[in-house]
Amino acid sequence: MPPSDGEPVGAGVSGGVPARARGNRVRQAAALAGVREMRPRILIVDDDPLFREFLRDVLPTADYDLVEAADGVEALDEVNQVVPDVILLDLVLPVLDGYEVFHALKDHPVASATPIIFVTARTEPELSRLAAQAGAFAYLPKPVRAETLVATITLALRARRRPPEESS
């Protein structure tokens, strides 16, 4: 039987069941049992559907719950429903641009501590410096390498989970 989802023969297969199918079955069983998995939620905010598709392809969905927004208003609506663990934010967006979304999130009563990673085609060095000064976790230029993105997300998740240091 040929592998599903374009996977190479033998890739992620155990007992003839592709890894994605096993993961989906586990999630479906958990949902039926009323158990919510505690996978990190990543909000992808980008108006480019091809870039969002790229992110869905490179981010391991077995490890993350991916939520998408195509503009700034959708992003803020998503955050008001469930605060994500990390936000991937483009600067150039319709309706509300990435700067406006960023500042709204920094003022949000719950999401203000959420690490924000700018992933944008805007590559001016000054923008990266300004983002860091404003409190962005990282600033990654497009095109971004999958390995770099996953490593940055991993660091952001670790930073979010780290308890705040006590001041003396």
DRENVOTI-890364 format. One record per residue (C-alpha): residue number from 0; residue in one letter; x, y, z. Coordinates in steps of 0.001 Angstrom, whole numbers, plus 500000, padded with zeros to 6 digits. Last residue first. Layout:
<rec num="NUM" residuo="A" X="X" Y="Y" Z="Z"/>
...
This chain:
<rec num="167" residuo="S" X="516442" Y="540751" Z="545970"/>
<rec num="166" residuo="S" X="514414" Y="540293" Z="542823"/>
<rec num="165" residuo="E" X="512971" Y="536880" Z="542203"/>
<rec num="164" residuo="E" X="513504" Y="535482" Z="538754"/>
<rec num="163" residuo="P" X="510343" Y="534848" Z="536772"/>
<rec num="162" residuo="P" X="509529" Y="531163" Z="536285"/>
<rec num="161" residuo="R" X="510706" Y="529732" Z="532977"/>
<rec num="160" residuo="R" X="507742" Y="528484" Z="530972"/>
<rec num="159" residuo="R" X="507682" Y="531480" Z="528631"/>
<rec num="158" residuo="A" X="511438" Y="531335" Z="528052"/>
<rec num="157" residuo="R" X="511231" Y="527642" Z="527202"/>
<rec num="156" residuo="L" X="508407" Y="528301" Z="524742"/>
<rec num="155" residuo="A" X="510382" Y="531124" Z="523121"/>
<rec num="154" residuo="L" X="513464" Y="528914" Z="522809"/>
<rec num="153" residuo="T" X="511428" Y="526173" Z="521115"/>
<rec num="152" residuo="I" X="509836" Y="528726" Z="518772"/>
<rec num="151" residuo="T" X="513293" Y="530006" Z="517811"/>
<rec num="150" residuo="A" X="514547" Y="526466" Z="517133"/>
<rec num="149" residuo="V" X="511475" Y="525688" Z="515002"/>
<rec num="148" residuo="L" X="511943" Y="528879" Z="512985"/>
<rec num="147" residuo="T" X="515650" Y="528368" Z="512441"/>
<rec num="146" residuo="E" X="515146" Y="524766" Z="511347"/>
<rec num="145" residuo="A" X="512386" Y="525781" Z="508910"/>
<rec num="144" residuo="R" X="514608" Y="528376" Z="507268"/>
<rec num="143" residuo="V" X="512968" Y="531772" Z="506945"/>
<rec num="142" residuo="P" X="512360" Y="533558" Z="503665"/>
<rec num="141" residuo="K" X="511565" Y="535899" Z="505193"/>
<rec num="140" residuo="P" X="513445" Y="537711" Z="507947"/>
<rec num="139" residuo="L" X="513208" Y="536574" Z="511571"/>
<rec num="138" residuo="Y" X="512823" Y="539054" Z="514449"/>
<rec num="137" residuo="A" X="512828" Y="537532" Z="517909"/>
<rec num="136" residuo="F" X="511224" Y="537776" Z="521362"/>
<rec num="135" residuo="A" X="509706" Y="541177" Z="520665"/>
<rec num="134" residuo="G" X="510027" Y="543554" Z="523621"/>
<rec num="133" residuo="A" X="509922" Y="547044" Z="522118"/>
<rec num="132" residuo="Q" X="513729" Y="547286" Z="522133"/>
<rec num="131" residuo="A" X="513976" Y="543994" Z="520219"/>
<rec num="130" residuo="A" X="511459" Y="545190" Z="517637"/>
<rec num="129" residuo="L" X="513321" Y="548488" Z="517256"/>
<rec num="128" residuo="R" X="516607" Y="546667" Z="516626"/>
<rec num="127" residuo="S" X="515024" Y="544372" Z="514034"/>
<rec num="126" residuo="L" X="513371" Y="547336" Z="512349"/>
<rec num="125" residuo="E" X="516694" Y="549226" Z="512156"/>
<rec num="124" residuo="P" X="518321" Y="546288" Z="510378"/>
<rec num="123" residuo="E" X="515844" Y="546644" Z="507468"/>
<rec num="122" residuo="T" X="514573" Y="543179" Z="506539"/>
<rec num="121" residuo="R" X="510842" Y="543684" Z="506029"/>
<rec num="120" residuo="A" X="509845" Y="540313" Z="504543"/>
<rec num="119" residuo="T" X="508518" Y="539322" Z="507941"/>
<rec num="118" residuo="V" X="508505" Y="536769" Z="510710"/>
<rec num="117" residuo="F" X="508227" Y="538721" Z="513977"/>
<rec num="116" residuo="I" X="508311" Y="536388" Z="516950"/>
<rec num="115" residuo="I" X="506073" Y="537401" Z="519815"/>
<rec num="114" residuo="P" X="506505" Y="535730" Z="523208"/>
<rec num="113" residuo="T" X="503274" Y="535874" Z="525234"/>
<rec num="112" residuo="A" X="503684" Y="537937" Z="528413"/>
<rec num="111" residuo="S" X="501277" Y="540674" Z="527276"/>
<rec num="110" residuo="A" X="498689" Y="538046" Z="526345"/>
<rec num="109" residuo="V" X="496766" Y="538219" Z="529636"/>
<rec num="108" residuo="P" X="495882" Y="541871" Z="530275"/>
<rec num="107" residuo="H" X="496557" Y="542918" Z="526664"/>
<rec num="106" residuo="D" X="498747" Y="546058" Z="526443"/>
<rec num="105" residuo="K" X="501663" Y="544186" Z="524819"/>
<rec num="104" residuo="L" X="499114" Y="542525" Z="522544"/>
<rec num="103" residuo="A" X="497742" Y="545872" Z="521362"/>
<rec num="102" residuo="H" X="501330" Y="547054" Z="520739"/>
<rec num="101" residuo="F" X="502133" Y="544007" Z="518607"/>
<rec num="100" residuo="V" X="498845" Y="544215" Z="516694"/>
<rec num="99" residuo="E" X="499514" Y="547857" Z="515831"/>
<rec num="98" residuo="Y" X="503068" Y="547053" Z="514752"/>
<rec num="97" residuo="G" X="501906" Y="544061" Z="512705"/>
<rec num="96" residuo="D" X="499451" Y="546109" Z="510676"/>
<rec num="95" residuo="L" X="495751" Y="546383" Z="511477"/>
<rec num="94" residuo="V" X="493319" Y="546117" Z="508523"/>
<rec num="93" residuo="P" X="495725" Y="544358" Z="506141"/>
<rec num="92" residuo="L" X="499077" Y="543029" Z="507323"/>
<rec num="91" residuo="V" X="502732" Y="543930" Z="506745"/>
<rec num="90" residuo="L" X="504594" Y="543273" Z="509982"/>
<rec num="89" residuo="D" X="504104" Y="539505" Z="510091"/>
<rec num="88" residuo="L" X="503563" Y="537904" Z="513491"/>
<rec num="87" residuo="L" X="504353" Y="534431" Z="514798"/>
<rec num="86" residuo="I" X="502750" Y="534326" Z="518255"/>
<rec num="85" residuo="V" X="503789" Y="531906" Z="520990"/>
<rec num="84" residuo="D" X="501875" Y="530273" Z="523874"/>
<rec num="83" residuo="P" X="498509" Y="531344" Z="522491"/>
<rec num="82" residuo="V" X="495816" Y="533112" Z="524525"/>
<rec num="81" residuo="V" X="492436" Y="531539" Z="523826"/>
<rec num="80" residuo="Q" X="489364" Y="533484" Z="522695"/>
<rec num="79" residuo="N" X="490739" Y="537021" Z="523092"/>
<rec num="78" residuo="V" X="493940" Y="535963" Z="521329"/>
<rec num="77" residuo="E" X="491919" Y="534703" Z="518357"/>
<rec num="76" residuo="D" X="490002" Y="537998" Z="518091"/>
<rec num="75" residuo="L" X="493297" Y="539922" Z="518272"/>
<rec num="74" residuo="A" X="494697" Y="537887" Z="515401"/>
<rec num="73" residuo="E" X="491517" Y="538221" Z="513337"/>
<rec num="72" residuo="V" X="491782" Y="542009" Z="513687"/>
<rec num="71" residuo="G" X="495432" Y="541971" Z="512663"/>
<rec num="70" residuo="D" X="494958" Y="540033" Z="509452"/>
<rec num="69" residuo="A" X="495018" Y="536513" Z="508015"/>
<rec num="68" residuo="A" X="494817" Y="534697" Z="511357"/>
<rec num="67" residuo="E" X="495854" Y="531101" Z="511943"/>
<rec num="66" residuo="V" X="495866" Y="528674" Z="514852"/>
<rec num="65" residuo="L" X="498367" Y="525829" Z="515103"/>
<rec num="64" residuo="D" X="498236" Y="523392" Z="518006"/>
<rec num="63" residuo="Y" X="501817" Y="522207" Z="518350"/>
<rec num="62" residuo="D" X="503840" Y="518992" Z="518779"/>
<rec num="61" residuo="A" X="501982" Y="516566" Z="516513"/>
<rec num="60" residuo="T" X="501490" Y="519498" Z="514171"/>
<rec num="59" residuo="P" X="505241" Y="519578" Z="513542"/>
<rec num="58" residuo="L" X="505844" Y="523014" Z="512048"/>
<rec num="57" residuo="V" X="507194" Y="522757" Z="508508"/>
<rec num="56" residuo="D" X="504019" Y="522037" Z="506534"/>
<rec num="55" residuo="R" X="501690" Y="524303" Z="508515"/>
<rec num="54" residuo="L" X="504300" Y="527047" Z="508216"/>
<rec num="53" residuo="F" X="504482" Y="526621" Z="504429"/>
<rec num="52" residuo="E" X="500667" Y="526762" Z="504273"/>
<rec num="51" residuo="R" X="500735" Y="530024" Z="506257"/>
<rec num="50" residuo="F" X="503321" Y="531322" Z="503770"/>
<rec num="49" residuo="L" X="501111" Y="530339" Z="500845"/>
<rec num="48" residuo="P" X="498063" Y="531978" Z="502448"/>
<rec num="47" residuo="D" X="499910" Y="535327" Z="502720"/>
<rec num="46" residuo="D" X="498052" Y="537552" Z="505190"/>
<rec num="45" residuo="D" X="500176" Y="536414" Z="508127"/>
<rec num="44" residuo="V" X="499443" Y="535919" Z="511813"/>
<rec num="43" residuo="I" X="500301" Y="532389" Z="512947"/>
<rec num="42" residuo="L" X="499148" Y="531743" Z="516523"/>
<rec num="41" residuo="I" X="501006" Y="528876" Z="518150"/>
<rec num="40" residuo="R" X="499340" Y="526806" Z="520858"/>
<rec num="39" residuo="P" X="501651" Y="524611" Z="522906"/>
<rec num="38" residuo="R" X="500315" Y="521090" Z="523384"/>
<rec num="37" residuo="M" X="498389" Y="520453" Z="526572"/>
<rec num="36" residuo="E" X="495945" Y="517933" Z="525225"/>
<rec num="35" residuo="R" X="492405" Y="518531" Z="526306"/>
<rec num="34" residuo="V" X="490620" Y="515450" Z="527613"/>
<rec num="33" residuo="G" X="486852" Y="515252" Z="527051"/>
<rec num="32" residuo="A" X="486986" Y="511538" Z="526268"/>
<rec num="31" residuo="L" X="485894" Y="512211" Z="522704"/>
<rec num="30" residuo="A" X="488603" Y="514872" Z="522383"/>
<rec num="29" residuo="A" X="491238" Y="512474" Z="523720"/>
<rec num="28" residuo="A" X="490154" Y="509782" Z="521255"/>
<rec num="27" residuo="Q" X="490305" Y="512279" Z="518382"/>
<rec num="26" residuo="R" X="493755" Y="513488" Z="519446"/>
<rec num="25" residuo="V" X="495077" Y="509907" Z="519673"/>
<rec num="24" residuo="R" X="493535" Y="509035" Z="516312"/>
<rec num="23" residuo="N" X="495050" Y="512134" Z="514715"/>
<rec num="22" residuo="G" X="498486" Y="511256" Z="516062"/>
<rec num="21" residuo="R" X="498215" Y="507702" Z="514710"/>
<rec num="20" residuo="A" X="497114" Y="509067" Z="511310"/>
<rec num="19" residuo="R" X="500009" Y="511518" Z="511230"/>
<rec num="18" residuo="A" X="502492" Y="508767" Z="512120"/>
<rec num="17" residuo="P" X="501335" Y="506608" Z="509197"/>
<rec num="16" residuo="V" X="499706" Y="503268" Z="510137"/>
<rec num="15" residuo="G" X="501274" Y="500134" Z="508611"/>
<rec num="14" residuo="G" X="502319" Y="498765" Z="512016"/>
<rec num="13" residuo="S" X="504353" Y="501850" Z="512620"/>
<rec num="12" residuo="V" X="504969" Y="504231" Z="509757"/>
<rec num="11" residuo="G" X="506715" Y="507561" Z="510218"/>
<rec num="10" residuo="A" X="508607" Y="507228" Z="506962"/>
<rec num="9" residuo="G" X="508590" Y="503609" Z="505756"/>
<rec num="8" residuo="V" X="507974" Y="504535" Z="502121"/>
<rec num="7" residuo="P" X="508346" Y="508256" Z="501691"/>
<rec num="6" residuo="E" X="505459" Y="510412" Z="502925"/>
<rec num="5" residuo="G" X="503278" Y="511990" Z="500236"/>
<rec num="4" residuo="D" X="500308" Y="512324" Z="502579"/>
<rec num="3" residuo="S" X="499715" Y="508570" Z="502547"/>
<rec num="2" residuo="P" X="502248" Y="505825" Z="501898"/>
<rec num="1" residuo="P" X="501508" Y="503396" Z="499063"/>
<rec num="0" residuo="M" X="500000" Y="500000" Z="500000"/>
